[in-house]
Amino acid sequence: MFDGVAGWWDNAELWLAQLWFPLQFVLVIAVLGPLCLGVAWLIDRIVDRVGAWFGPSRDEDCPPRS
């Protein structure tokens, strides 16, 4: 099974390496753009939940100043 995956990956890598550079750039951005946005969104959600778990900030506990 691993030989099949390795062979497929080698063929895909060779195909990508032989493409015209602007087309390589567009393909990489089309794949990495959404992937990076998804990971950033996930990290943001995790940080929000962890921050809420630790409680409100000190500013939220204080009464408003006049």
N, C-alpha and C positions, 0 to 999 in steps of 0.2 A: 504494500500500500504506500509506504513512504517513497519508494522508487517512482511510483506514478505521480505523486505530488511533486517530487523533486524535478521530474521530467517536465511536468506542466509548467512549473515555476521557471525553469531554464528557458523554455520556449517563449513564455510571456516576457521574460526579461530581455531576451534576444530581440523579440519583435519591437519592444519599446525602445531599445537602444538603437535600432536601425531607423526609427522614424525621424522626420524632419524636426529640428529643435522646437520651433514654435508649436507644433502639434504635441510634442512631449510636454511642453509647459502647460498647455491647455488641459491635457489629460490629467496631469498631476494636480493642478488646481481644482479640477472638477471632482477629484477623489478626496484630496486633502482638505479642501475648503469646508465641505459639509461635515467631514469627520472631526476637524478641529473645532468647528462651531458646536457640534454635539458634545464633545468632551468639555468645552468651556461651560456650556449650559449645565452639564452634570456637576461639574466642580462647584459652580455657583449655587446650585440647589443644595448640595451637601454642606457647603459652608453656611448657608442660611439656616439649615436645620440644626447644625451643631451650635451655631450662635444662639438660636432660639432655645435650645436645650439647656444652655448655661444660664439663661435668664435674661431679663432686661438689663440694659446698660444703666449706669449710675444716673445719667441725665433723665431717664424715664422715671426714676424713683423720686426725684426732687420735684417739689411744687413749682409752678411757673413763677418767674420773678416779675415783679411789677415795675 
